Amino acid sequence: CASAHVFWAVMKTVSKSTVPAPADPTLGDGAVADGEHADHVHGAAPAHEVPPRPVLDHAGDLLRALAAPVRIAIVLQLRESSRCVHELVDVLAVAQPLVSQHLRILKSAGVVAGERSGREVRYRLVDHHLSDIVLAAVAHADEYSHDHEHEGGALHER
């Protein structure tokens, strides 16, 4: 995954540019003063700003809502167009009550919205950014599975 390669390249650069803090002899056992750790110096690389807690909480809720294979498949199906439950049942080969249950979870998380069309409810993605997250996760999982095929195949037996 390209982002993982960039991350590790940055980490190698940061780790080479940091100088370990000298041990403070008054603290004993190689401890260092002022909140420093023996293997790095705080502030050596600029920290990224962390979003406010409510934003992180909402992001966690969205990721939990997406954290099931059937829900991932539903989001992938809704990328191109809205679908009704029976279309999703047919495409996913999953029982209708299970598809409906997963749609309720996605709807309550704000991932999908349902709009009545005659006797049917058509579901659509509320925000296509979420499909980008799902596509990235699926691409990463596919790369990971290809990279680890030689490790006994346990991943592919699931």
C-alpha positions in Angstrom: 0.0 0.0 0.0 1.5 3.3 -1.0 0.4 5.1 2.1 2.1 2.5 4.3 5.4 2.9 2.3 5.2 6.7 2.7 4.5 6.3 6.5 7.6 4.0 7.0 9.8 6.2 4.9 8.8 9.2 7.1 9.3 7.1 10.2 12.8 6.1 9.1 13.7 9.8 8.4 12.3 10.9 11.7 14.1 8.2 13.7 17.4 9.0 12.0 17.0 12.7 12.7 16.3 12.3 16.4 19.1 12.2 18.9 18.6 10.1 22.1 18.5 12.2 25.2 21.4 11.6 27.5 20.5 9.7 30.7 20.1 11.8 33.8 22.5 10.3 36.4 20.3 11.7 39.3 17.3 9.6 38.1 19.2 6.2 38.0 18.8 3.2 35.7 19.3 5.3 32.6 16.1 7.3 33.1 16.0 10.7 31.4 14.6 14.0 32.7 11.8 16.3 31.4 9.5 13.6 30.1 12.1 12.4 27.6 12.5 8.7 26.6 15.9 7.1 26.2 15.2 6.3 22.6 13.8 9.6 21.3 13.4 13.3 21.9 9.9 14.8 22.2 9.3 17.5 19.7 11.7 16.1 17.2 9.0 15.8 14.6 5.9 18.1 14.5 2.8 16.4 15.8 -0.3 16.4 13.7 -3.3 18.2 15.3 -5.8 15.7 16.8 -9.4 16.5 15.9 -11.8 17.3 18.8 -13.2 14.3 20.7 -16.7 14.6 19.2 -15.2 14.3 15.7 -13.2 11.3 16.7 -16.2 9.7 18.4 -18.3 10.2 15.2 -15.5 8.8 13.1 -15.4 5.7 15.3 -19.2 5.3 15.0 -18.9 5.4 11.2 -16.1 2.9 11.1 -18.0 0.6 13.5 -21.0 0.8 11.2 -18.9 -0.2 8.2 -17.2 -3.0 10.1 -19.1 -6.0 8.7 -18.5 -7.8 5.4 -22.2 -7.5 4.4 -22.3 -3.8 5.2 -19.1 -3.3 3.2 -20.7 -5.1 0.3 -23.8 -3.0 0.6 -21.8 0.2 0.5 -20.0 -1.0 -2.6 -23.3 -1.8 -4.3 -24.7 1.6 -3.5 -21.7 3.5 -5.0 -23.1 3.6 -8.5 -26.9 3.9 -7.8 -29.6 3.5 -5.3 -31.0 0.0 -4.7 -34.0 -1.6 -3.1 -33.7 -4.4 -0.6 -34.6 -7.2 -3.0 -31.9 -6.0 -5.5 -29.3 -6.2 -2.7 -30.6 -9.6 -1.6 -30.1 -10.9 -5.2 -26.7 -9.4 -5.8 -25.3 -10.3 -2.3 -27.0 -13.7 -2.1 -27.9 -13.0 1.5 -31.3 -13.5 3.2 -33.6 -10.5 3.1 -33.9 -10.1 6.9 -30.2 -10.0 7.2 -29.9 -7.3 4.5 -32.6 -5.3 6.2 -30.9 -5.6 9.5 -27.6 -4.3 8.0 -29.4 -1.5 6.2 -30.9 -0.4 9.5 -27.4 -0.2 11.1 -26.1 1.8 8.1 -29.1 4.1 8.2 -28.9 4.7 11.9 -25.2 5.6 11.5 -26.0 8.1 8.7 -24.3 6.0 6.0 -27.4 5.3 3.9 -30.8 6.9 3.5 -34.0 5.3 2.3 -36.5 6.9 0.0 -39.8 5.4 -0.7 -40.5 4.7 -4.3 -44.0 3.2 -4.6 -44.1 0.0 -2.6 -40.3 -0.2 -2.3 -37.7 1.8 -0.3 -34.6 2.6 -2.4 -31.4 3.0 -0.4 -28.6 5.4 -1.4 -25.3 6.5 0.1 -25.6 9.7 2.1 -22.0 10.7 1.5 -19.7 9.2 -1.1 -16.6 9.8 1.0 -17.6 6.7 2.9 -17.4 4.6 -0.2 -13.9 5.9 -0.7 -13.0 4.7 2.8 -14.5 1.3 2.0 -12.7 1.1 -1.4 -9.4 1.9 0.3 -10.0 -0.8 3.0 -10.9 -3.4 0.4 -7.9 -2.5 -1.8 -5.6 -2.7 1.3 -7.1 -6.1 2.3 -6.6 -7.4 -1.2 -3.0 -6.2 -1.3 -2.4 -7.7 2.2 -3.9 -11.0 1.2 -1.7 -11.2 -1.9 1.4 -10.2 0.1 0.7 -12.9 2.7 -0.4 -15.8 0.4 2.9 -17.6 1.1 2.2 -17.7 4.9 0.1 -20.8 4.9 -3.1 -19.6 3.3 -5.1 -19.3 6.6 -6.3 -15.9 5.5 -7.9 -17.4 2.4 -9.7 -20.2 4.1 -12.2 -17.9 5.9 
